[in-house]
Amino acid sequence: MASDGSTAPADLTEDERAALHRIELGLECLHRAHGHLVEFHHSTGHAMDHLAAAEPLLRECGYDDLADAVRDQYLPQGVIDDDRWSYDVLESFQEDFLAEIEGFETEAREAVADGQRHAEERAQERSWKERAGREFQE
């Protein structure tokens, strides 16, 4: 059977389909988490842009100490452990954790379902079409 996702192995057990489904759902949740990290990264950048814009305004108003704090303390500071910027957090998530889980999901699909994706959904589609008297395309 080709592993292009066009058909699903009909001989998977319910437990095999359920296990793969849980792994796929976990990966999908991590992809959503990745989107949230991208949003976090962008929002942090916009926030820092606002702080940077406040620095000269503070200086013009005579608040050099506050402007210096923005310039020297807050703008160069990272979001985690004082030195990790948001892009670094995002890259670490992408290159390490997410990549490892994506590899595991692929490995599990190859081992259990000959590489087929969405085995649980395909079984449901087959069942519902058969119940409605419609042909399921294998």
C-alpha positions as CSV (number, residue, x, y, z in Angstrom):
1,M,0.0,0.0,0.0
2,A,1.3,3.4,-0.9
3,S,2.0,5.8,1.9
4,D,0.7,8.8,0.2
5,G,-2.4,9.1,2.5
6,S,-4.9,8.1,-0.3
7,T,-6.1,5.0,1.4
8,A,-6.1,3.5,4.9
9,P,-5.2,0.0,5.9
10,A,-8.6,-1.7,6.6
11,D,-6.9,-4.3,8.9
12,L,-5.9,-2.0,11.8
13,T,-7.4,-2.9,15.1
14,E,-9.5,-0.4,17.0
15,D,-6.7,0.1,19.5
16,E,-4.1,0.7,16.8
17,R,-6.3,3.3,15.2
18,A,-7.0,4.9,18.6
19,A,-3.3,5.0,19.4
20,L,-2.4,6.6,16.1
21,H,-5.3,9.0,16.4
22,R,-4.0,10.2,19.8
23,I,-0.5,10.7,18.4
24,E,-1.9,12.7,15.5
25,L,-4.1,14.8,17.8
26,G,-1.1,15.4,20.1
27,L,0.9,16.6,17.1
28,E,-2.0,18.8,15.9
29,C,-2.1,20.4,19.4
30,L,1.6,21.1,19.2
31,H,1.2,22.7,15.8
32,R,-1.4,25.0,17.4
33,A,1.0,25.6,20.3
34,H,3.6,26.6,17.7
35,G,1.2,29.1,16.3
36,H,0.7,30.6,19.8
37,L,4.5,30.8,20.1
38,V,4.7,32.7,16.8
39,E,2.0,35.0,18.1
40,F,4.0,35.4,21.4
41,H,7.1,36.2,19.4
42,H,5.3,38.8,17.3
43,S,3.5,40.4,20.3
44,T,6.7,40.6,22.2
45,G,8.4,42.3,19.3
46,H,5.5,44.8,19.0
47,A,5.7,45.5,22.7
48,M,9.4,46.2,22.5
49,D,8.8,48.5,19.6
50,H,6.4,50.5,21.8
51,L,9.0,50.7,24.6
52,A,11.7,51.8,22.1
53,A,9.3,54.5,20.9
54,A,8.8,55.7,24.4
55,E,12.5,56.1,25.1
56,P,13.0,59.4,23.1
57,L,9.7,60.8,24.3
58,L,10.7,60.2,27.9
59,R,14.0,61.9,27.2
60,E,12.3,64.9,25.5
61,C,10.1,65.3,28.6
62,G,13.2,65.3,30.9
63,Y,12.9,61.8,32.3
64,D,16.3,60.6,31.4
65,D,16.4,58.0,34.2
66,L,13.3,56.3,32.8
67,A,14.6,56.6,29.2
68,D,17.9,55.1,30.3
69,A,16.0,52.2,32.0
70,V,14.1,51.5,28.7
71,R,17.4,51.6,26.7
72,D,19.7,49.8,29.1
73,Q,17.5,47.4,31.1
74,Y,14.3,46.6,29.2
75,L,15.1,46.7,25.5
76,P,18.1,44.4,25.7
77,Q,16.5,42.0,28.1
78,G,15.3,38.6,27.0
79,V,11.9,37.1,27.9
80,I,13.3,34.1,29.7
81,D,16.3,34.0,32.0
82,D,17.2,37.6,31.1
83,D,19.0,36.5,27.9
84,R,16.7,34.3,25.9
85,W,14.7,36.4,23.4
86,S,11.3,35.2,22.0
87,Y,12.8,34.2,18.7
88,D,15.2,31.9,20.5
89,V,12.3,30.2,22.4
90,L,10.4,29.8,19.1
91,E,13.5,28.3,17.3
92,S,14.2,25.9,20.2
93,F,10.6,24.7,20.1
94,Q,10.7,24.3,16.3
95,E,14.1,22.6,16.0
96,D,14.0,20.4,19.1
97,F,10.7,19.5,20.6
98,L,8.4,19.9,17.7
99,A,10.8,18.3,15.2
100,E,11.2,15.3,17.5
101,I,7.5,14.7,18.0
102,E,6.9,15.1,14.2
103,G,9.5,12.4,13.6
104,F,7.9,10.2,16.3
105,E,4.5,10.6,14.7
106,T,5.9,9.6,11.3
107,E,7.7,6.6,12.8
108,A,4.5,5.5,14.5
109,R,2.5,5.8,11.3
110,E,5.1,3.8,9.4
111,A,5.2,1.1,12.0
112,V,1.5,0.7,12.6
113,A,-0.3,1.8,9.4
114,D,2.2,1.6,6.6
115,G,2.6,5.4,6.8
116,Q,-1.1,6.2,6.3
117,R,-2.4,9.4,8.0
118,H,-5.8,9.8,9.7
119,A,-6.5,6.1,9.9
120,E,-9.3,6.7,12.5
121,E,-11.0,9.3,10.3
122,R,-10.8,7.0,7.3
123,A,-12.3,4.2,9.2
124,Q,-15.1,6.5,10.3
125,E,-15.6,7.7,6.7
126,R,-15.8,4.1,5.5
127,S,-18.3,3.2,8.2
128,W,-20.6,6.2,7.6
129,K,-20.5,5.7,3.8
130,E,-21.2,2.0,4.0
131,R,-24.1,2.8,6.5
132,A,-25.5,5.3,4.0
133,G,-25.2,2.8,1.1
134,R,-22.5,4.8,-0.6
135,E,-19.3,3.4,-2.0
136,F,-16.0,4.0,-0.2
137,Q,-13.1,4.5,-2.5
138,E,-10.2,2.3,-1.3
